[in-house]
Amino acid sequence: MKKFFPVYVRVPLIFFIVFALMEYFIDSGDKPAFIKYPMVSVFLFVFLFILIAIEVTLSAVNRVMYQLMSPEEKAKLEYENSLSFKESTWFKDLMHKLTKTEPMSKEADLLMDHDYDGIKELDNNLPPWWVYLFYICIIFGVIYVVRYDVLGADDQEMELKKEMAQAKIDVEEYLKTAPDLMDEKTVVLLTDEPSLASGKEIFTTNCAACHRADGGGQIGPNLTDDRWILGGGIKNLFHTITNGGRDGKGMIAWKGTLKPKEIQKVASYILSLQGSNPKDPKEAEGEVWVDESAPINDASSAAPKKDTTEVKK
């Protein structure tokens, strides 16, 4: 076999097989194992060194053994090395074990009394590989019938349905914690100071030109009163900023410029401007918006209200 897999092929092949197995079985996250864990790199380096040392040692031993051979043994070895792949002894032995073919000299003993237009039939045994494969298929068939028809295990269709249902649950869970995949159905109002400060910065950079720095309104409407053209609340406001205002005369869509998390922050900041009464505000536009899902009582008026209304289209 060494003749067909020389050392410059054998050593890299063995090394990369071990390398691939370590990468497969070692959980290293988003980084290769040999980078995340330095000991893996050390092991691979030592393994490669030992692999090369073994090949060098075997080569030296083979040269010494060759020098100790008699002329007849050298001639026999050279003859075996000159044989092709299919002519080698080990290949012939392997094929004989797989096929159990009889030599041509015994063809007369296998000849049957069948003659079809000069075509004669030989009574050869079935090849062992075929017989073993046939038995394996029978065993597989029995196990398959018992597992799925008798014991009622999940078939491919049922496995697909379960995997799709689990995938749907996983996606929903991921969307709850993925800020860049937020939409108007999952967005919530932010009230912490860092988020509002970040929202104010975004508002000053992108929105103040039309709504004034204090939100009192200029080209765009006043954002400090209780009237809204396309609905108030965090969900409606998130939808309006993301997709734009009224066709032809409203605000542009910011979804191509701002990330969902940034839109959430700026929308939360805008809602914090409610009732701030800026100087010379623009005349109110739209309709008074009330959160219909909020409970009506004195205690709830002082607490932050959670916006759960549908988006106004």
Salt bridges, closest charged atoms under 4 A:
GLU55 OE1 - ARG10 NH2 2.86
GLU121 OE1 - HIS114 ND1 2.78
ASP154 OD2 - LYS162 NZ 2.66
GLU157 OE2 - LYS161 NZ 3.67
GLU173 OE2 - LYS176 NZ 3.51
GLU184 OE2 - HIS239 ND1 3.39
ASP214 OD2 - ARG212 NH2 2.95
GLU285 OE2 - LYS282 NZ 3.50
